[in-house]
Amino acid sequence: MTPGDFQFISDLLKKRSGLVLTSDKSYLLESRLMPVARKHGLKGLDELIQAVRDSGEGSLVIDVTEAMTTNESFFFRDNKPFDLFRDNVLPPLIESRAAKKSFRIFCAAASSSQEPYSLAMILKEAGAQLQGWKIDIIGTDISTEILTKARSGLYTQFEVQRGLPIQLLMKYFEKQDDQWLICKDLRDMITYKEYNLLDDLSPLGRFDVVFCRNVLVYFDQETKGKVLDGIADLMPDDGILFLGGAETVLGISERFKPKPEQRGVYGLVTD
Ligand SMILES: C[S@@+](CC[C@H](N)C(=O)[O-])C[C@H]1O[C@@H](n2cnc3c(N)ncnc32)[C@H](O)[C@@H]1O
């Protein structure tokens, strides 16, 4: 691949998804884009890049963008944020929303939905306290393909062994051939939307809690700042943001401040 081709693809990815592809990651292009080339009947990367240059938009460009995103996710990823949600965020939320009995959660890069389903299980486990409440969980992702998997609620043995306590597996999943299907009750708690975080987020509505984990890490500082400011605009003054372990707001957005002693949890700056 010529330096010009590499630059072309990295500019395209940055513009379409925010992904910053540095030259040390150029090896990823080959492994991830060869299957796309084969799918579109193209002989190799050079032909693929030429076809992308010629087509501009369309299914090939979408496939290239999706192939370069990293969809890695697992249930209760990093544990602590989910403990903090259950123990520190949910109780005051239940108290402050007691009159209207509703709140909304946004999983901003939901991938194959282990994160929204982990939250749904925590809410189910909260039991009687949330009886009669209307709780919306919205899971978005740029990738149509990964959202199809999210909606299916089907996970392999390997996926359910990553982070999911066995009692929750037994309680909320049933075996379907060699996969595990999460129960309909939990599937019905989540609405999925294909959505690019680089776009105006306001049509998604307001959210009391936002999980935007392990996606900003792929963006440059300016894009991270724009996405964070866009998320801040969706939240009430007491809204709570969760970021991934390698992500922060510090030096990126003035709109959030870390919650003391709650790593990865941020509140809005209101003064
Ligand atoms: C590593 S996964 C994180 C999944 C989950 N939040 C977690 O922490 O386990 C990152 C997800 O971000 C999605 N993504 C990448 N760029 C995006 C964008 N511009 N808008 C929306 N989603 C994006 C990818 O498709 C991928 O599914």
The ligand as a MOL file (V3000), in Angstrom:
LIG
                    3D

  0  0  0     0  0            999 V3000
M  V30 BEGIN CTAB
M  V30 COUNTS 27 29 0 0 0
M  V30 BEGIN ATOM
M  V30 1 C -14.7440 -1.4230 21.9870 0
M  V30 2 S -16.4450 -1.2830 21.6630 0 CHG=1
M  V30 3 C -17.0420 -0.7710 23.2700 0
M  V30 4 C -18.2960 -1.4930 23.6770 0
M  V30 5 C -18.7750 -1.2180 25.0910 0
M  V30 6 N -19.0730 0.1810 25.2840 0
M  V30 7 C -17.7700 -1.6820 26.1110 0
M  V30 8 O -17.1390 -0.8540 26.7650 0
M  V30 9 O -17.6030 -2.8970 26.2570 0 CHG=-1
M  V30 10 C -16.4870 0.2330 20.7200 0
M  V30 11 C -17.7420 0.3870 19.8890 0
M  V30 12 O -17.7950 1.7190 19.4120 0
M  V30 13 C -18.3900 1.7110 18.1410 0
M  V30 14 N -18.0520 2.9790 17.4630 0
M  V30 15 C -16.8680 3.3320 16.9120 0
M  V30 16 N -16.9580 4.5650 16.3790 0
M  V30 17 C -18.2230 4.9940 16.5880 0
M  V30 18 C -18.9340 6.1770 16.2790 0
M  V30 19 N -18.3460 7.1850 15.6130 0
M  V30 20 N -20.2240 6.2640 16.6390 0
M  V30 21 C -20.8320 5.2540 17.3110 0
M  V30 22 N -20.2140 4.1150 17.6420 0
M  V30 23 C -18.9260 3.9810 17.2860 0
M  V30 24 C -17.8130 0.4750 17.4830 0
M  V30 25 O -18.6080 0.0210 16.3940 0
M  V30 26 C -17.7600 -0.5050 18.6490 0
M  V30 27 O -18.8820 -1.3420 18.6750 0
M  V30 END ATOM
M  V30 BEGIN BOND
M  V30 1 1 1 2
M  V30 2 1 2 3
M  V30 3 1 2 10
M  V30 4 1 3 4
M  V30 5 1 4 5
M  V30 6 1 5 6
M  V30 7 1 5 7
M  V30 8 2 7 8
M  V30 9 1 7 9
M  V30 10 1 10 11
M  V30 11 1 11 12
M  V30 12 1 11 26
M  V30 13 1 12 13
M  V30 14 1 13 14
M  V30 15 1 13 24
M  V30 16 1 14 15
M  V30 17 1 14 23
M  V30 18 2 15 16
M  V30 19 1 16 17
M  V30 20 1 17 18
M  V30 21 2 17 23
M  V30 22 1 18 19
M  V30 23 2 18 20
M  V30 24 1 20 21
M  V30 25 2 21 22
M  V30 26 1 22 23
M  V30 27 1 24 25
M  V30 28 1 24 26
M  V30 29 1 26 27
M  V30 END BOND
M  V30 END CTAB
M  END
